[in-house]
Amino acid sequence: MGLQCHGGLKEPRRLAIRGAGHLPGGTMAGEDSAAAHHIRYEPDEKAPQGLAAAMAAQTVLLIIAGIMLTPLVIARGAGASDADTSWMVFAALVAAGVSTWLQLLRKGPIGSGYVLFVGSNVAFVGVSVAAYKAGGIPLLATLGAVGALATFAFTRWLPMLRAVLTPAVGGTVLMLMALSVGPVVWKMLSKPLPGAELGAPHGLVFLVTLAVITLILLFGKGMLRLWAPLVGVALGTLVATWFGHLDVSKVVAAPWLGIPGEGWPGLDLSFDARFWSLVPAFALLSLVGCMETYADGISAQRMSHRKERPIDFRSVQGAINADGTGSIFAALLGTVPNTVFSTSLAVSEITGVASRRVGLWGGLFLILLAFSPKIGAGVAAIPSQVVGAYILILIVIIFGHGIRLVNEEGLGFEVGLAVCLSFWIGLSAQSGGLMNEIMPSWLQTIFSNGTTVGGVTAMIMMLIITWRRGPQDRVSVPLSPRAVIALNETVARFARRVGWDGPAENRLMLAIEEAVIFLCEEREATGARGKGRLIVRLKETKGEAEVEMVTGPSERNLEELVAAASVAPPAEDGGNLAIRLLAGVTKELKHLQYTQGDYLQFRVDSSA
């Protein structure tokens, strides 16, 4: 979304952003449905409070390291004071708890209605270090809040953004982001342990942490793999303790209850050159986070129900909006933006408990832990070599996730050119190789951020590629049965342009007619006033017509009705005849329901 490798590690199939077009469009459960059959409690079902609390506690233990260590890495990389470090960790836990609750909401534009635990987004480490160095927590908070506004633009224009914000773009941004975090890790590894000079113990502490996490990830299975980061951090800290290089004086002195730091640090509302040089990177990373949360929202629906069902993209949009709202809240508190942790999905899949009660308890536990300065001091005492090894594993996985996303698009010549050019331009910008010295000072700061430069280049390249692809026929008509007349004329022109014969043209006309009938019935059933508009796009690809029909929101999902009709006996009154006809003449039918409207997509073959 989202790749969130903090706390727990995403499995490849959950990382992938799949489906029709570019963002996920496949709406039936597919490979995840079999795993979901063992679900004991669905989201709407009330699991026993004791069981829900136990599942929540288990998940919190798995993700708390990622939530607390991410702001700690930022603080250490930026040379923050102890007070600022404590506050950022405290704010991260509070924001994680509140954001987890936001995901549980079912009505309105915010919330997915599923158990999606939320925490600090490691993707923001590099830009957050730069923001803190430029203006402390106030500037970091302002940048995080403003950058997160891109989330709501993403959900508003989600159906239209599929052609530009592709997996290839997301993968390029993730690879560049991982490279930008590298210097922070190397700086942490070069710091001496408390009470020691830089030497052999430092390397051993780092290697033990790195080796333990790596070996568990390679050889562990099921729940054991989810514990890899926590086990590695614990053993690395024990090695540092054995050498006598763990300073716990601040842990002992910290109270069990209270609010750490020196209070809320406030916001920087000057909006000067420092802000404008960094806000594009924050917005871009927020957009990448949207793509990852998009995938998480789909996965949550696939593995939280006993029976497979079409994906409700309105719920996915709610998940992204909740992510953005939580990130704004986190930023205003004075910490790094949030994102969904896939660990919660893995726990739900393994235990079969997807009840929303788990999320309620989990959010409460995270908030309660925030008000224990001793816990925050304990995390702050973890040696830099341990934290550095932990973050190194994460950025390696992030880089690999970026490669998988790019490969998912299909690395043909066009996409390969776009990705490689964008990657190397971003890398050159990061290293100062884009002739930065001849640019104005305000441009130098922007072009020194490789994530921003490479990401924008990738989006421009994908837009150019989209423009140069084949022509399409488009028509907009009032949604009514009479629309069939105008649409048949459009189909006839399309058939003549691509050289289809009569039978192929008739099949395409039949498919569009039956789809129009369904959409008209749905509009009447929802009680919508006026005729509304129907937009139809036709494009020929390898002997097939790609059809997309766009109209207002509907209640029923045609894809679900087609699936039901395929196993049900034909209705005596012919009530499902239209659906059967549509299913018989189309391929890969998808009904994508968004808050703004519905997208009906299918293919019709030119050959019988």
C-alpha positions as CSV (number, residue, x, y, z in Angstrom):
1,M,0.0,0.0,0.0
2,G,0.6,-1.2,2.2
3,L,4.4,-2.4,2.1
4,Q,4.7,-2.1,5.7
5,C,7.5,-4.3,6.8
6,H,7.7,-2.9,10.3
7,G,6.6,-5.1,13.1
8,G,5.7,-7.9,10.8
9,L,6.6,-8.8,7.2
10,K,4.3,-8.9,4.3
11,E,4.1,-12.1,2.3
12,P,4.6,-11.6,-1.4
13,R,0.9,-12.3,-2.4
14,R,-0.2,-9.6,0.0
15,L,2.3,-7.2,-1.2
16,A,1.3,-7.4,-4.8
17,I,-1.0,-4.7,-6.3
18,R,-2.9,-6.8,-8.7
19,G,-5.9,-6.7,-11.0
20,A,-7.5,-5.2,-14.0
21,G,-5.9,-2.1,-15.4
22,H,-3.1,-1.3,-13.0
23,L,-4.5,-1.0,-9.5
24,P,-6.2,-4.1,-8.1
25,G,-9.3,-4.8,-10.1
26,G,-9.9,-8.5,-9.7
27,T,-12.8,-8.6,-7.4
28,M,-13.4,-12.2,-6.5
29,A,-11.5,-13.9,-3.8
30,G,-9.4,-16.2,-5.9
31,E,-6.5,-17.7,-4.0
32,D,-7.4,-16.1,-0.7
33,S,-10.8,-17.6,-0.5
34,A,-9.6,-21.1,0.4
35,A,-7.6,-19.7,3.3
36,A,-10.7,-17.8,4.5
37,H,-12.9,-20.8,4.9
38,H,-11.6,-21.5,8.4
39,I,-12.6,-18.0,9.7
40,R,-14.2,-18.4,13.1
41,Y,-15.4,-14.9,13.6
42,E,-16.2,-12.5,10.7
43,P,-15.9,-8.7,11.2
44,D,-19.6,-8.3,12.1
45,E,-19.6,-11.2,14.6
46,K,-18.9,-10.7,18.3
47,A,-16.0,-12.8,19.4
48,P,-15.8,-13.4,23.2
49,Q,-14.1,-10.4,24.8
50,G,-11.4,-12.5,26.4
51,L,-10.5,-14.1,23.0
52,A,-10.6,-10.7,21.3
53,A,-8.3,-9.1,23.9
54,A,-5.8,-12.0,23.7
55,M,-5.7,-11.7,19.9
56,A,-5.2,-8.0,20.1
57,A,-2.4,-8.3,22.7
58,Q,-0.7,-10.8,20.4
59,T,-0.9,-8.5,17.4
60,V,0.3,-5.5,19.5
61,L,3.4,-7.4,20.6
62,L,4.2,-8.2,17.0
63,I,3.9,-4.6,15.8
64,I,5.0,-2.5,18.7
65,A,8.7,-2.7,17.7
66,G,7.9,-1.2,14.3
67,I,5.7,1.5,15.7
68,M,8.3,2.7,18.3
69,L,11.6,2.0,16.4
70,T,10.6,4.0,13.3
71,P,10.4,7.4,15.2
72,L,13.5,6.3,17.2
73,V,15.5,5.8,13.9
74,I,14.4,9.3,12.7
75,A,15.3,10.9,16.0
76,R,18.7,9.3,16.1
77,G,19.4,10.0,12.4
78,A,18.5,13.6,12.8
79,G,20.4,14.0,16.2
80,A,17.2,14.8,18.1
81,S,17.1,15.6,21.8
82,D,16.0,13.0,24.4
83,A,12.8,15.0,25.0
84,D,11.9,15.1,21.3
85,T,12.7,11.4,20.9
86,S,10.4,10.5,23.8
87,W,7.6,12.6,22.5
88,M,7.8,11.2,19.0
89,V,7.6,7.6,20.3
90,F,4.7,8.6,22.6
91,A,2.8,10.3,19.8
92,A,3.4,7.3,17.5
93,L,1.7,4.9,19.9
94,V,-1.3,7.2,20.5
95,A,-1.7,7.9,16.8
96,A,-1.5,4.1,16.1
97,G,-4.2,3.3,18.6
98,V,-6.6,6.0,17.3
99,S,-5.9,5.2,13.7
100,T,-6.6,1.5,14.3
101,W,-10.0,2.5,15.7
102,L,-10.6,4.7,12.6
103,Q,-10.2,1.7,10.4
104,L,-13.1,-0.1,12.2
105,L,-15.6,2.5,11.1
106,R,-18.2,1.2,8.7
107,K,-20.3,4.2,7.7
108,G,-19.3,7.4,6.0
109,P,-16.2,8.1,3.9
110,I,-13.6,7.1,6.6
111,G,-13.0,3.5,7.7
112,S,-12.8,0.1,6.1
113,G,-14.9,-1.8,8.6
114,Y,-12.1,-4.4,9.0
115,V,-9.4,-5.1,11.6
116,L,-6.4,-3.2,10.2
117,F,-3.8,-2.3,12.7
118,V,-1.9,0.9,12.0
119,G,1.5,2.2,12.9
120,S,4.5,4.3,12.0
121,N,5.4,4.2,8.3
122,V,9.1,3.3,7.8
123,A,8.9,4.7,4.2
124,F,9.1,8.2,5.7
125,V,12.4,7.7,7.5
126,G,14.6,9.5,5.0
127,V,12.4,12.5,4.4
128,S,11.5,12.8,8.1
129,V,15.2,13.0,9.0
130,A,15.7,15.8,6.5
131,A,12.6,17.6,7.8
132,Y,13.7,17.4,11.4
133,K,17.2,18.7,10.5
134,A,15.6,21.6,8.7
135,G,13.0,22.6,11.3
136,G,12.6,20.1,14.1
137,I,9.3,18.4,15.0
138,P,7.2,21.5,14.1
139,L,8.3,21.4,10.5
140,L,8.0,17.6,10.4
141,A,4.5,17.8,11.7
142,T,3.4,20.4,9.1
143,L,4.9,18.4,6.3
144,G,3.3,15.2,7.4
145,A,-0.1,16.7,7.7
146,V,0.0,18.6,4.4
147,G,1.5,15.6,2.6
148,A,-1.2,13.3,3.9
149,L,-3.9,15.4,2.1
150,A,-2.7,13.7,-1.1
151,T,-4.5,10.6,0.3
152,F,-7.9,12.2,-0.1
153,A,-7.1,13.3,-3.6
154,F,-6.1,9.7,-4.3
155,T,-9.4,8.3,-3.2
156,R,-11.4,11.0,-4.9
157,W,-9.8,10.4,-8.3
158,L,-9.0,6.7,-7.7
159,P,-10.7,5.3,-10.8
160,M,-9.0,7.8,-13.1
161,L,-5.5,7.5,-11.5
162,R,-5.2,3.8,-12.4
163,A,-3.4,4.6,-15.6
164,V,-0.7,6.8,-14.0
165,L,-0.2,5.5,-10.5
166,T,0.7,2.0,-11.6
167,P,2.6,-0.7,-9.8
168,A,5.7,0.3,-11.8
169,V,5.5,3.8,-10.4
170,G,5.0,2.6,-6.9
171,G,7.8,0.1,-7.3
172,T,10.2,2.8,-8.5
173,V,9.3,5.1,-5.6
174,L,9.8,2.3,-3.1
175,M,13.3,1.4,-4.5
176,L,14.4,5.0,-4.4
177,M,13.0,5.5,-0.9
178,A,14.9,2.4,0.3
179,L,18.1,3.9,-1.1
180,S,17.5,7.2,0.6
181,V,17.3,5.5,4.0
182,G,20.7,3.8,3.5
183,P,22.8,6.8,4.8
184,V,20.7,6.9,8.0
185,V,21.5,3.2,8.7
186,W,25.2,3.7,8.0
187,K,25.3,6.6,10.4
188,M,23.7,4.6,13.1
189,L,26.1,1.7,12.7
190,S,29.1,4.0,13.1
191,K,28.0,5.2,16.5
192,P,29.8,3.6,19.5
193,L,27.9,1.6,22.1
194,P,27.4,3.4,25.4
195,G,30.6,3.3,27.4
196,A,32.7,1.8,24.6
197,E,34.8,2.9,21.7
198,L,33.9,1.8,18.2
199,G,35.2,-1.7,17.7
200,A,34.5,-5.4,17.6
201,P,31.5,-5.5,19.9
202,H,29.6,-3.1,17.6
203,G,30.0,-5.4,14.6
204,L,29.0,-8.4,16.6
205,V,25.9,-6.8,18.0
206,F,24.9,-5.7,14.4
207,L,25.7,-9.1,12.9
208,V,23.8,-11.1,15.6
209,T,20.7,-8.9,15.1
210,L,20.9,-9.1,11.3
211,A,21.6,-12.9,11.3
212,V,18.8,-13.8,13.7
213,I,16.2,-11.8,11.7
214,T,17.4,-13.2,8.4
215,L,17.5,-16.8,9.5
216,I,14.1,-16.7,11.0
217,L,12.7,-15.1,7.9
218,L,14.4,-17.8,5.7
219,F,13.6,-20.9,7.8
220,G,10.7,-19.9,10.0
221,K,7.1,-20.7,9.1
222,G,3.7,-19.3,10.1
223,M,3.7,-17.3,13.3
224,L,7.4,-17.7,13.9
225,R,8.2,-15.7,10.9
226,L,6.1,-12.8,12.2
227,W,8.2,-12.7,15.4
228,A,11.5,-12.4,13.5
229,P,12.1,-8.6,14.0
230,L,11.2,-8.7,17.7
231,V,13.4,-11.8,18.4
232,G,16.3,-10.3,16.5
233,V,16.1,-7.0,18.4
234,A,15.8,-8.8,21.7
235,L,18.9,-11.0,21.1
236,G,20.9,-8.1,19.7
237,T,20.2,-6.1,22.8
238,L,21.1,-9.1,25.0
239,V,24.5,-9.3,23.2
240,A,25.1,-5.6,23.9
241,T,24.1,-6.2,27.6
242,W,26.6,-9.1,27.8
243,F,29.4,-6.8,26.7
244,G,28.2,-4.3,29.4
245,H,27.3,-1.7,26.8
246,L,23.6,-1.1,27.5
247,D,22.7,2.1,29.4
248,V,19.5,1.5,31.4
249,S,19.8,4.4,33.7
250,K,17.1,6.4,31.9
251,V,14.9,3.4,31.9
252,V,15.2,3.0,35.7
253,A,14.6,6.8,36.2
254,A,11.5,6.9,33.9
255,P,8.1,6.7,35.6
256,W,5.6,4.0,34.8
257,L,2.8,6.4,34.1
258,G,2.9,9.9,32.6
259,I,3.4,12.0,29.4
260,P,7.0,12.0,28.2
261,G,8.9,14.9,26.8
262,E,8.2,18.6,27.2
263,G,4.7,18.7,25.8
264,W,3.3,19.2,22.3
265,P,6.0,20.8,20.1
266,G,3.5,22.7,17.9
267,L,3.5,23.4,14.1
268,D,5.7,25.4,11.8
269,L,3.3,27.5,9.7
270,S,5.9,29.7,8.0
271,F,5.6,27.7,4.7
272,D,9.1,28.9,3.6
273,A,11.6,27.3,1.2
274,R,12.2,24.4,3.7
275,F,8.6,23.4,3.5
276,W,8.3,23.6,-0.3
277,S,11.4,21.7,-0.9
278,L,10.2,18.7,1.1
279,V,6.4,18.6,0.7
280,P,6.5,16.9,-2.7
281,A,8.4,14.0,-1.3
282,F,5.9,13.7,1.6
283,A,3.0,13.8,-0.8
284,L,4.6,11.2,-3.1
285,L,5.2,8.8,-0.3
286,S,1.7,9.3,0.9
287,L,0.5,8.3,-2.6
288,V,2.6,5.2,-2.5
289,G,1.2,4.4,0.9
290,C,-2.3,4.7,-0.6
291,M,-1.4,2.0,-3.2
292,E,-0.3,-0.3,-0.4
293,T,-3.3,0.4,1.8
294,Y,-5.4,-0.3,-1.4
295,A,-3.9,-3.8,-1.5
296,D,-4.3,-4.2,2.3
297,G,-8.0,-3.2,2.1
298,I,-8.5,-5.9,-0.6
299,S,-6.6,-8.5,1.4
300,A,-8.7,-7.8,4.5
301,Q,-11.9,-8.4,2.7
302,R,-10.6,-11.6,1.1
303,M,-9.5,-13.2,4.3
304,S,-12.2,-12.0,6.7
305,H,-15.2,-13.8,5.3
306,R,-16.1,-17.5,5.0
307,K,-17.6,-17.2,1.5
308,E,-15.9,-15.4,-1.3
309,R,-17.5,-12.2,-2.5
310,P,-16.7,-9.3,-4.8
311,I,-14.4,-6.7,-3.4
312,D,-16.3,-3.6,-2.1
313,F,-14.0,-0.8,-3.3
314,R,-16.0,1.7,-1.2
315,S,-14.6,-0.1,1.8
316,V,-11.1,0.1,0.3
317,Q,-11.5,3.9,-0.3
318,G,-12.6,4.1,3.4
319,A,-9.4,2.3,4.4
320,I,-7.3,4.8,2.5
321,N,-9.2,7.7,3.9
322,A,-8.7,6.4,7.4
323,D,-5.0,6.0,6.7
324,G,-4.8,9.6,5.6
325,T,-6.8,10.8,8.6
326,G,-4.6,8.8,10.9
327,S,-1.5,10.2,9.3
328,I,-2.7,13.8,9.7
329,F,-3.5,13.0,13.4
330,A,-0.1,11.5,13.8
331,A,1.6,14.5,12.2
332,L,-0.3,17.0,14.2
333,L,0.7,15.1,17.4
334,G,4.3,15.5,16.2
335,T,5.4,12.1,14.8
336,V,5.9,10.2,11.6
337,P,2.8,9.5,9.3
338,N,1.0,6.2,9.7
339,T,0.2,3.2,7.5
340,V,-1.5,-0.1,7.8
341,F,0.5,-3.0,9.2
342,S,-0.1,-6.2,7.4
343,T,0.8,-8.2,10.4
344,S,-2.8,-7.9,11.6
345,L,-4.0,-9.5,8.4
346,A,-1.6,-12.4,8.9
347,V,-2.8,-12.9,12.5
348,S,-6.4,-12.9,11.3
349,E,-5.6,-15.4,8.6
350,I,-3.8,-17.8,11.0
351,T,-6.1,-17.6,13.9
352,G,-9.4,-17.2,12.0
353,V,-10.5,-14.3,14.3
354,A,-11.5,-11.2,12.2
355,S,-14.0,-9.7,14.6
356,R,-13.8,-5.9,14.9
357,R,-13.6,-6.4,18.7
358,V,-9.9,-7.3,18.1
359,G,-9.3,-3.9,16.7
360,L,-11.1,-2.2,19.5
361,W,-8.9,-3.9,22.1
362,G,-5.8,-3.4,20.1
363,G,-6.3,0.3,19.7
364,L,-6.9,0.6,23.5
365,F,-3.7,-1.4,24.3
366,L,-1.6,0.9,22.0
367,I,-2.9,4.1,23.6
368,L,-2.4,2.7,27.2
369,L,1.2,1.7,26.4
370,A,1.8,5.3,25.1
371,F,1.3,6.7,28.6
372,S,4.1,4.6,30.1
373,P,7.4,6.7,29.8
374,K,9.3,3.6,31.0
375,I,8.4,1.7,27.9
376,G,9.4,4.5,25.7
377,A,12.7,4.9,27.6
378,G,13.3,1.1,27.2
379,V,12.9,1.4,23.4
380,A,15.2,4.4,23.4
381,A,17.9,2.4,25.2
382,I,18.2,-0.1,22.4
383,P,21.7,0.2,20.9
384,S,22.0,1.9,17.5
385,Q,23.6,-1.2,16.0
386,V,20.5,-3.2,16.8
387,V,18.1,-0.6,15.4
388,G,20.3,-0.2,12.4
389,A,20.2,-3.9,11.6
390,Y,16.5,-3.9,12.0
391,I,16.0,-1.0,9.6
392,L,18.5,-2.5,7.2
393,I,16.3,-5.6,6.9
394,L,13.2,-3.5,6.3
395,I,14.7,-1.4,3.6
396,V,16.1,-4.5,1.9
397,I,12.5,-5.9,1.9
398,I,11.1,-2.6,0.7
399,F,13.6,-2.6,-2.2
400,G,12.6,-6.2,-3.0
401,H,8.9,-5.2,-2.8
402,G,9.6,-2.4,-5.3
403,I,11.2,-4.9,-7.7
404,R,8.1,-7.2,-7.4
405,L,5.7,-4.3,-8.1
406,V,7.7,-3.3,-11.2
407,N,7.8,-6.9,-12.4
408,E,4.1,-7.3,-11.8
409,E,3.4,-4.7,-14.5
410,G,5.4,-6.8,-17.0
411,L,8.8,-5.4,-17.7
412,G,8.4,-4.9,-21.4
413,F,10.3,-2.4,-23.4
414,E,8.1,0.6,-22.6
415,V,7.6,0.0,-18.9
416,G,11.3,-1.1,-18.6
417,L,12.4,2.2,-20.2
418,A,10.2,4.2,-17.9
419,V,11.3,2.4,-14.7
420,C,15.0,2.4,-15.5
421,L,15.1,6.0,-16.6
422,S,13.2,7.2,-13.6
423,F,15.3,5.1,-11.2
424,W,18.6,6.4,-12.5
425,I,17.4,10.0,-12.6
426,G,16.2,9.7,-9.0
427,L,19.5,8.1,-8.0
428,S,21.4,10.9,-9.7
429,A,19.3,13.5,-8.0
430,Q,20.0,11.8,-4.6
431,S,23.7,11.9,-5.2
432,G,23.7,15.5,-6.5
433,G,24.5,14.5,-10.1
434,L,21.8,16.5,-11.9
435,M,23.9,19.6,-12.2
436,N,22.3,20.9,-9.0
437,E,24.9,23.6,-8.6
438,I,23.7,25.6,-11.6
439,M,20.0,25.6,-10.4
440,P,18.4,28.3,-8.3
441,S,18.6,27.5,-4.5
442,W,14.9,26.7,-4.2
443,L,15.2,24.1,-7.0
444,Q,18.4,22.6,-5.6
445,T,16.5,21.5,-2.5
446,I,13.8,19.9,-4.5
447,F,16.1,18.2,-7.0
448,S,18.3,16.8,-4.2
449,N,15.5,14.5,-3.2
450,G,15.7,11.4,-5.3
451,T,12.4,10.0,-4.3
452,T,10.5,13.1,-5.5
453,V,12.5,13.4,-8.7
454,G,12.3,9.7,-9.6
455,G,8.7,9.4,-8.7
456,V,7.6,12.4,-10.7
457,T,9.6,11.2,-13.7
458,A,8.0,7.7,-13.5
459,M,4.5,9.3,-13.5
460,I,5.3,11.5,-16.5
461,M,6.7,8.5,-18.4
462,M,3.6,6.3,-17.6
463,L,1.4,9.2,-18.8
464,I,3.3,9.4,-22.1
465,I,3.0,5.6,-22.5
466,T,-0.8,5.8,-21.9
467,W,-1.2,8.5,-24.5
468,R,0.7,6.6,-27.2
469,R,-1.3,3.5,-26.9
470,G,-4.1,2.7,-29.4
471,P,-7.2,4.8,-30.0
472,Q,-10.5,4.2,-28.2
473,D,-14.1,5.1,-29.0
474,R,-15.9,7.0,-26.3
475,V,-19.5,8.1,-26.0
476,S,-21.5,9.7,-23.2
477,V,-25.3,9.3,-23.2
478,P,-28.2,9.7,-20.7
479,L,-28.7,6.4,-18.8
480,S,-32.0,5.0,-20.1
481,P,-33.2,2.1,-22.3
482,R,-33.1,4.5,-25.3
483,A,-29.3,4.8,-24.8
484,V,-29.0,1.5,-26.6
485,I,-29.7,3.2,-29.9
486,A,-26.8,5.6,-29.6
487,L,-24.6,2.8,-28.3
488,N,-25.4,0.5,-31.1
489,E,-24.2,3.2,-33.6
490,T,-21.0,3.6,-31.6
491,V,-20.5,-0.2,-31.7
492,A,-21.1,-0.2,-35.5
493,R,-18.4,2.5,-36.0
494,F,-16.0,0.6,-33.7
495,A,-16.6,-2.7,-35.6
496,R,-15.9,-0.9,-39.0
497,R,-12.7,0.7,-37.6
498,V,-11.2,-2.5,-36.3
499,G,-12.5,-4.7,-39.1
500,W,-14.9,-7.0,-37.1
501,D,-17.5,-9.1,-39.0
502,G,-21.2,-9.2,-38.3
503,P,-21.4,-11.9,-35.7
504,A,-18.6,-10.3,-33.6
505,E,-20.4,-6.9,-33.8
506,N,-23.7,-8.5,-32.7
507,R,-22.0,-10.2,-29.7
508,L,-20.6,-6.8,-28.6
509,M,-24.0,-5.1,-29.1
510,L,-25.7,-7.8,-27.1
511,A,-23.3,-7.5,-24.2
512,I,-23.6,-3.7,-24.0
513,E,-27.4,-3.9,-24.3
514,E,-27.7,-6.4,-21.4
515,A,-25.3,-4.3,-19.3
516,V,-27.4,-1.1,-20.0
517,I,-30.6,-2.9,-18.9
518,F,-29.0,-4.0,-15.6
519,L,-27.6,-0.5,-15.0
520,C,-31.1,1.1,-15.7
521,E,-32.7,-1.4,-13.3
522,E,-30.2,-0.6,-10.6
523,R,-30.7,3.2,-11.0
524,E,-34.4,2.8,-10.7
525,A,-34.0,0.5,-7.6
526,T,-31.8,3.0,-5.8
527,G,-34.4,5.8,-6.4
528,A,-31.9,8.1,-8.0
529,R,-33.6,11.2,-9.6
530,G,-32.9,12.2,-13.2
531,K,-31.5,10.0,-15.9
532,G,-27.9,10.3,-14.9
533,R,-25.1,9.8,-17.4
534,L,-23.5,6.7,-18.9
535,I,-20.0,6.8,-20.3
536,V,-18.9,3.9,-22.5
537,R,-15.3,3.4,-23.7
538,L,-14.4,0.8,-26.4
539,K,-10.9,-0.3,-27.3
540,E,-9.6,-3.2,-29.4
541,T,-6.7,-5.2,-28.1
542,K,-5.4,-8.5,-29.7
543,G,-8.8,-9.4,-31.3
544,E,-10.9,-8.5,-28.3
545,A,-13.0,-5.4,-27.4
546,E,-12.3,-3.9,-24.0
547,V,-15.4,-2.3,-22.7
548,E,-15.7,0.1,-19.8
549,M,-19.1,1.5,-18.7
550,V,-19.1,4.3,-16.1
551,T,-22.2,5.4,-14.3
552,G,-23.6,6.4,-10.9
553,P,-23.4,4.2,-7.7
554,S,-25.6,1.1,-7.6
555,E,-26.5,-1.3,-4.8
556,R,-26.1,-4.8,-6.3
557,N,-22.9,-6.1,-7.8
558,L,-23.3,-7.5,-11.3
559,E,-20.2,-9.7,-10.8
560,E,-21.7,-11.3,-7.8
561,L,-25.0,-11.8,-9.6
562,V,-23.2,-13.5,-12.5
563,A,-21.4,-15.8,-10.1
564,A,-24.7,-16.7,-8.4
565,A,-26.5,-17.3,-11.7
566,S,-23.8,-19.7,-12.8
567,V,-24.6,-22.2,-10.1
568,A,-28.4,-21.5,-9.7
569,P,-31.1,-23.2,-11.9
570,P,-32.6,-20.9,-14.6
571,A,-35.4,-18.9,-13.2
572,E,-38.8,-20.0,-14.5
573,D,-39.8,-16.4,-15.2
574,G,-36.5,-15.7,-17.0
575,G,-35.5,-13.2,-14.3
576,N,-31.8,-14.1,-14.6
577,L,-31.8,-14.6,-18.4
578,A,-30.2,-11.2,-19.0
579,I,-27.4,-11.9,-16.6
580,R,-26.8,-15.4,-18.1
581,L,-26.7,-13.8,-21.6
582,L,-24.2,-11.2,-20.5
583,A,-22.0,-13.9,-18.8
584,G,-22.2,-16.0,-22.0
585,V,-20.8,-13.4,-24.4
586,T,-18.3,-11.7,-22.2
587,K,-14.9,-12.5,-20.6
588,E,-13.3,-11.2,-17.3
589,L,-16.4,-9.3,-16.2
590,K,-15.7,-7.0,-13.3
591,H,-18.0,-4.6,-11.5
592,L,-16.0,-2.1,-9.5
593,Q,-18.1,-0.1,-7.1
594,Y,-16.6,3.1,-5.9
595,T,-18.0,5.9,-3.7
596,Q,-18.2,8.2,-6.8
597,G,-19.7,5.7,-9.1
598,D,-19.5,2.2,-10.7
599,Y,-17.1,0.9,-13.3
600,L,-18.4,-2.1,-15.3
601,Q,-15.6,-3.8,-17.3
602,F,-15.6,-6.8,-19.6
603,R,-14.1,-8.2,-22.8
604,V,-15.8,-9.5,-25.9
605,D,-13.9,-11.8,-28.3
606,S,-14.0,-11.2,-32.1
607,S,-14.2,-14.9,-32.7
608,A,-17.1,-17.2,-31.7
